[in-house]
Amino acid sequence: MATAPPQQPQTEFVKAISRLDATALVVGSMIGSGIFIVSAEILREVHAPGLLLVVWAVSGIVTLMGALTYGELAAMFPHAGGQYVYLREGISPLFGYLYGWTLFVVIQTGTIAAVAVAFARFTAVFWPGLTPDVFLGSTLHFPKPIGDIAVGLSPQRVLAVVSVAILTWINLRGVRTAAIIQTTLTAVKTGALALLILLGLTIGRHPEALSANFGSNFWATGGVAVGLGAVGAAMVGSLFSMDAWNNVGFAGSELKHPERDLPIAMGAGVLIVTVLYLLANVAYLSVLPAPAIATAPQDRVATAALEAILGAPGLKLMAAAIMISTFGCNNGLILSGARVYYAMAKDDLFFKSAGVLHPRYKTPAVALVVQAVWTSLLCLSGTYTQLLNFVIFAALVFYGLTAVGLFTLRAKRPMAERPVRAPGYPWLPAVYVLATAAIAADLLTQDATRTYSVLGLVLVVIGVPVYFAWRAMVRQRS
């Protein structure tokens, strides 16, 4: 009797992510720490409550335009790697590599590190011994606006690294487990944010705050001149809080129906988060006077607001919700980021072992571990604000370039199958390209953000010789 041939090991991703999971991945990756923190920094920049809301509204509109533009690309290339693939196919392999390189060096890993530091910061509400004080390390001196940075170990940074390690281990165990955790935590933290909004707009409304913020002072900047450039620079925090909406595309190979579900998840997820963020800021302004928001302890605006509503229990309740939020956010970021390095490895542009799936769990195990190691090193800087400043300029550059790739693909492949088309083409994608270019240019010209933006640009440019050196090494090896 003939024997059946031995089964070959599965070398493909498991298609385990539903449309609901995908939307939860978008929402969960976006709602992390930013909405609970950065309003303090934004208000210190723009001074007026009205301008605070303008910054958040403009950031939301720009992000929504990006999500609508990316829908066509996501449906065309529903593969692991997402934006890396869009740039590779839309412009050139070099631009795809530069995105993957920058994603690994600072965009994805820097975001994970910043959110992990925020997780530890809010955990300190329950355990005050988790201080940011460095007990092992040294201080590095940089010119302004970076200033001195203490690099080394502190209780908060140790916890941040531990949280990255735990989430990496969870993601190593399989995408089904990670997706269930992501969807569950997204539901919890979205509910917590909605509760904060409800309380802030109802029982938490404070007459003094309402009079100060929504009366004659709504546009008042306290005599400080605030131009369009300063408003643009203030968008660093809000854009960072809106970032990672594209991460769902990185895991395109693991969606059950990616051509249909990716565009819907991106558009719906961004719209949900934009509305929640605007309402959250209205709630903050309904509870706290603008100066109290700008000077919230360690910029923890959300905990200050809930403490004002419910007293001491509110502080701990909100801190617990934000811990869940940041933990869930990083779960999504860790899950999706590793898929880009996997796709790069498949193109011989990253460590070859990163392009191999775990034989049992079908996850990019090496890519996950390498990502965790570099992220942990970034955590040792412990600087939330500096990390997000590095992240956002580079992210904006590639968002705009990817949208340009949509135009080139329409020209190069006019007959290609497009399950979804970008609405408002060519006007909406064109406005998005111009908006991202204008904000990026503004960040290069403003004193508060110029240094970070230039360094971000340098990191991107360094990727060019690395790309050609890597290609030469691969050719020599083969």
C-alpha positions in Angstrom: 0.0 0.0 0.0 1.4 3.4 -0.9 2.2 5.7 1.9 1.2 9.3 2.0 4.1 11.7 1.4 5.3 13.5 4.5 3.6 16.8 5.1 5.7 19.9 4.5 5.9 22.3 7.4 3.7 25.4 7.0 5.7 28.4 5.8 2.8 30.9 5.6 1.2 33.1 8.2 -2.0 32.0 9.9 -5.0 34.0 8.6 -6.5 34.7 12.0 -7.3 38.4 12.0 -11.0 39.3 11.4 -12.3 42.7 10.3 -13.2 43.5 14.0 -9.7 42.4 15.0 -8.2 44.6 12.3 -10.2 47.6 13.4 -9.3 47.0 17.0 -5.6 46.8 15.9 -6.0 50.3 14.3 -7.8 51.8 17.3 -5.6 50.0 19.8 -2.4 51.0 18.2 -3.5 54.6 18.0 -4.9 55.0 21.6 -1.8 54.5 23.7 -0.4 57.2 26.0 -0.5 60.4 23.9 -4.1 61.4 24.4 -3.6 61.2 28.2 -0.3 63.3 28.2 0.5 65.5 25.2 -2.3 68.0 25.6 -0.2 69.6 28.4 2.7 70.2 26.1 0.4 71.4 23.2 -1.2 73.9 25.5 2.2 75.2 26.7 3.0 75.8 23.0 -0.2 77.4 21.8 -1.5 78.8 25.1 -5.2 79.2 24.0 -7.9 76.5 24.6 -9.3 77.1 21.1 -5.9 76.5 19.5 -5.5 73.3 21.5 -8.7 72.0 19.8 -7.6 73.3 16.4 -4.3 71.3 16.7 -6.2 68.1 17.5 -8.8 68.7 14.8 -6.2 69.4 12.0 -4.2 66.4 13.1 -7.3 64.2 12.9 -8.3 65.5 9.5 -4.8 65.0 8.0 -4.6 61.5 9.5 -8.1 60.6 8.1 -7.0 61.8 4.6 -4.0 59.5 4.9 -6.1 56.5 5.9 -8.5 57.1 2.9 -5.5 57.4 0.6 -3.8 54.2 1.9 -7.0 52.2 1.4 -6.3 51.7 -2.3 -2.7 50.7 -1.6 -3.6 48.3 1.1 -6.2 46.5 -1.1 -3.7 46.3 -3.9 -0.9 44.8 -1.8 -2.5 42.9 1.2 0.8 41.4 2.1 3.1 41.3 5.2 5.1 44.5 5.3 2.3 47.0 4.5 3.8 50.5 3.9 7.2 49.0 3.1 5.6 47.1 0.2 3.6 50.1 -0.9 6.8 52.2 -1.2 8.8 49.3 -2.8 6.1 48.9 -5.5 5.0 52.5 -5.8 8.4 54.2 -6.0 11.4 51.9 -5.7 13.0 49.2 -3.6 15.4 51.8 -2.2 12.5 53.9 -0.8 10.9 50.8 0.6 14.2 49.9 2.4 14.6 53.5 3.7 11.2 53.2 5.3 12.0 49.8 6.8 15.4 51.0 8.0 13.9 54.1 9.6 11.0 52.1 11.1 13.4 49.8 12.8 15.9 52.5 13.9 13.4 55.0 15.3 9.8 55.1 14.1 8.4 51.8 15.4 10.9 51.0 18.1 11.0 54.6 19.3 7.2 54.6 19.5 7.2 51.3 21.4 9.8 52.6 23.8 7.9 55.9 24.4 4.7 54.1 25.1 6.5 51.6 27.4 8.0 54.5 29.4 4.5 56.0 29.7 3.2 52.7 30.9 5.9 52.7 33.7 5.2 56.4 34.4 1.5 55.7 35.2 2.3 52.5 37.1 4.2 54.7 39.4 0.9 56.2 40.6 0.4 52.8 42.5 4.0 52.2 43.4 5.8 55.5 44.0 9.1 53.6 44.3 9.0 53.3 40.5 10.8 56.6 40.1 12.4 58.0 37.0 15.6 58.6 38.9 18.6 56.9 37.2 20.5 54.6 39.5 23.0 53.2 36.9 24.2 55.2 34.0 25.4 58.7 33.1 24.2 62.0 31.7 24.8 62.9 28.1 25.0 66.6 27.2 23.3 67.8 24.0 22.7 71.4 22.8 19.2 72.8 23.1 16.4 71.9 22.5 17.5 68.4 23.4 19.4 69.3 26.5 20.8 66.8 29.0 19.6 63.2 28.8 20.3 60.7 31.6 20.9 57.4 29.9 20.8 54.3 32.1 18.6 52.3 34.4 15.9 53.6 36.6 13.0 51.7 38.2 10.6 53.1 35.5 12.9 52.1 32.7 13.4 48.6 34.0 9.6 48.2 34.1 9.3 49.6 30.6 11.9 47.0 29.3 10.1 44.2 31.2 6.7 45.2 29.6 8.3 45.0 26.1 9.7 41.6 26.9 6.4 40.2 28.2 4.5 41.5 25.1 7.2 40.1 22.8 6.8 36.7 24.4 3.0 36.9 24.0 3.4 37.7 20.3 5.9 34.9 19.8 3.1 32.5 20.9 0.9 33.1 17.9 -1.2 35.8 16.2 -4.5 34.3 17.5 -3.5 34.9 21.1 -2.1 38.4 20.3 -5.3 39.3 18.3 -7.6 38.2 21.2 -5.6 40.2 23.7 -5.5 43.2 21.3 -9.3 43.2 20.8 -10.0 42.7 24.5 -7.7 45.5 25.7 -8.9 47.8 22.9 -12.5 47.4 24.1 -11.4 48.1 27.7 -9.4 51.2 27.0 -11.8 52.6 24.5 -14.5 52.2 27.2 -12.3 53.9 29.7 -11.7 56.9 27.4 -15.4 57.1 26.7 -16.1 57.1 30.4 -13.6 59.9 31.0 -15.3 61.9 28.2 -18.8 61.2 29.6 -17.8 62.2 33.2 -16.0 65.3 32.0 -18.9 66.5 29.9 -21.5 65.8 32.6 -20.9 65.6 36.4 -17.3 66.8 36.1 -18.1 70.1 34.3 -16.6 72.8 36.5 -18.0 76.3 36.2 -14.6 78.0 36.7 -13.0 75.9 34.0 -15.9 76.4 31.6 -15.8 80.2 32.1 -12.1 80.4 31.8 -11.7 78.1 28.7 -14.8 78.7 26.7 -15.5 82.4 27.4 -13.4 85.3 26.3 -10.2 83.4 26.8 -11.0 80.7 24.2 -8.6 82.2 21.7 -6.5 84.2 24.2 -2.8 83.4 24.2 -1.9 85.5 27.2 -0.1 88.1 25.0 2.1 85.5 23.5 2.4 85.6 19.7 1.3 82.3 18.2 1.7 82.0 14.4 0.9 79.1 12.0 4.4 77.8 12.4 4.0 77.4 16.2 0.7 75.7 15.7 2.4 73.3 13.2 5.2 72.5 15.7 2.6 71.9 18.4 1.1 69.2 16.3 4.1 66.9 17.1 2.3 65.5 20.1 -1.2 65.2 18.5 0.2 63.6 15.3 2.2 61.1 17.5 -1.0 60.3 19.3 -2.7 59.7 15.9 0.2 57.6 14.6 0.3 53.8 14.0 -3.0 53.7 12.1 -1.2 52.2 9.2 0.3 49.3 11.3 -2.6 47.0 10.4 -1.2 46.9 6.9 2.0 45.4 8.2 0.0 42.2 9.1 -1.9 42.1 5.8 -1.0 38.4 5.3 -2.8 37.5 8.5 -6.1 39.1 7.8 -8.9 36.7 6.7 -10.1 39.0 3.9 -7.4 41.7 3.6 -8.5 43.3 0.3 -11.8 44.2 1.8 -11.0 44.6 5.5 -7.8 46.6 5.4 -9.3 49.8 3.9 -12.4 49.6 6.2 -10.3 49.0 9.3 -8.0 52.0 8.5 -10.8 54.4 7.7 -13.2 53.4 10.5 -10.4 53.1 13.1 -9.0 56.6 12.4 -12.5 58.2 12.4 -13.4 56.6 15.8 -10.1 57.7 17.4 -10.3 61.3 15.9 -13.8 61.8 17.4 -12.7 60.3 20.8 -9.6 62.5 20.9 -11.5 65.7 20.2 -14.2 64.9 22.8 -11.5 64.0 25.3 -9.9 67.4 25.0 -13.3 69.1 25.3 -13.7 67.1 28.5 -10.3 68.2 29.8 -11.2 71.8 29.1 -14.6 71.4 30.8 -13.0 70.1 34.0 -9.7 71.9 34.3 -8.7 75.5 33.6 -6.1 75.8 30.9 -3.2 76.6 33.3 -4.0 73.4 35.3 -3.8 71.3 32.1 -0.5 72.9 31.0 1.0 72.3 34.4 -0.4 68.8 35.2 2.1 66.8 37.2 4.4 64.9 34.8 1.9 66.0 32.1 -0.6 63.4 33.3 -3.6 65.4 32.2 -6.1 62.6 32.2 -5.3 61.6 35.8 -5.5 65.2 36.9 -8.9 65.5 35.2 -10.4 62.4 36.8 -8.9 63.3 40.2 -10.7 66.7 39.9 -13.9 64.8 39.3 -13.7 61.9 41.7 -11.0 62.8 44.1 -8.1 60.5 45.0 -9.9 57.3 43.7 -10.2 59.0 40.3 -6.4 59.4 40.1 -5.9 55.7 40.6 -8.8 54.7 38.4 -7.5 56.7 35.4 -3.9 55.5 36.0 -5.1 51.9 35.8 -7.0 52.6 32.6 -4.0 54.2 31.0 -1.8 51.3 32.1 -4.2 49.0 30.2 -4.2 51.5 27.3 -0.5 51.7 26.9 0.0 47.9 27.4 -2.6 47.2 24.6 -1.1 49.8 22.3 2.3 48.2 22.5 0.9 44.8 21.9 -0.4 46.0 18.6 2.8 47.9 17.7 5.0 44.9 18.6 2.8 42.5 16.6 2.8 44.7 13.4 6.3 46.0 13.4 8.0 42.7 13.2 6.1 41.9 10.0 7.9 44.7 8.2 11.3 43.2 9.1 10.1 39.8 8.0 9.1 41.2 4.6 12.5 43.0 4.3 14.3 39.7 5.1 12.3 38.0 2.4 13.8 40.6 0.0 17.3 40.0 1.4 17.3 43.5 3.0 17.3 42.4 6.6 18.8 39.5 8.6 17.9 36.3 6.8 16.7 34.6 9.9 14.1 37.3 10.4 12.3 36.0 7.4 11.7 32.6 8.9 8.5 31.8 10.7 8.5 29.9 14.0 7.9 26.2 13.1 5.1 25.9 15.7 3.5 29.3 16.2 4.0 30.7 12.6 5.2 34.0 13.9 8.4 36.0 12.8 10.2 35.0 16.0 13.7 36.4 15.2 12.2 39.7 13.9 10.2 40.0 17.2 13.3 39.4 19.3 15.5 41.8 17.4 12.8 44.5 17.6 12.6 43.9 21.4 16.3 44.2 21.9 16.7 47.5 20.1 13.5 48.9 21.7 14.8 48.0 25.1 18.0 50.0 24.4 15.9 53.0 23.4 14.0 52.7 26.7 17.2 53.4 28.5 17.0 57.0 27.4 13.7 57.3 29.3 12.7 60.4 27.5 9.1 60.4 26.3 9.1 63.8 24.6 12.4 63.4 22.9 11.4 60.0 21.5 8.2 61.2 20.0 10.0 64.3 18.5 12.4 61.9 16.7 9.6 59.7 15.5 7.1 62.1 14.0 9.3 63.9 11.4 10.5 60.7 9.8 7.0 59.2 9.9 5.5 62.3 8.1 8.2 62.1 5.4 7.3 58.5 4.6 3.5 59.0 4.9 3.8 61.7 2.2 6.1 59.6 0.0 3.7 56.6 0.2 0.9 58.8 -1.1 3.1 59.9 -4.0 3.5 56.2 -4.7 -0.3 56.0 -5.3 0.1 58.5 -8.2 3.0 56.7 -9.7 1.2 53.3 -9.5 -1.8 54.8 -11.3 0.6 55.9 -14.1 2.8 52.7 -14.2 0.0 50.1 -13.7 -3.2 51.6 -14.9 -4.7 48.2 -15.6 -3.8 46.7 -12.2 -6.6 45.3 -10.1 -7.8 47.8 -7.5 -10.4 46.3 -5.2 -10.7 49.7 -3.6 -10.0 53.1 -5.0 -8.9 56.2 -3.0 -12.0 58.5 -2.7 -11.6 62.0 -4.1 -8.7 61.0 -6.3 -6.5 62.9 -7.3 -7.5 65.8 -5.1 -7.7 64.2 -1.6 -4.4 62.3 -1.9 -2.8 65.5 -3.4 -4.0 67.6 -0.4 -2.6 64.9 1.9 0.8 65.0 0.2 0.9 68.8 0.5 -0.3 68.7 4.1 2.4 66.2 5.3 5.1 68.2 3.3 4.0 71.5 4.9 4.0 70.1 8.4 7.4 68.4 7.9 8.9 71.6 6.5 7.4 73.5 9.4 9.1 71.1 11.9 12.4 71.8 10.1 12.1 75.5 10.6 10.8 75.8 14.1 13.3 76.2 16.9 11.5 73.8 19.2 11.6 70.9 16.6 14.4 71.7 14.2 17.1 69.7 15.9 15.0 66.6 16.2 13.8 66.9 12.6 17.3 67.3 11.2 18.5 64.3 13.2 15.5 62.3 11.9 16.4 63.3 8.3 20.0 62.3 8.9 18.9 58.9 10.1 16.9 58.4 6.9 19.8 59.5 4.7 22.2 57.2 6.5 20.0 54.4 5.2 21.1 55.0 1.6 24.7 53.8 1.9 23.5 51.0 4.2 21.1 49.8 1.5 23.8 49.7 -1.2 26.3 48.1 1.2 23.7 45.4 2.2 22.8 44.7 -1.5 26.6 44.4 -2.3 27.0 42.0 0.6 24.1 39.8 -0.5 25.4 39.7 -4.1 28.9 38.7 -2.9 27.4 36.0 -0.6 25.4 34.5 -3.4 
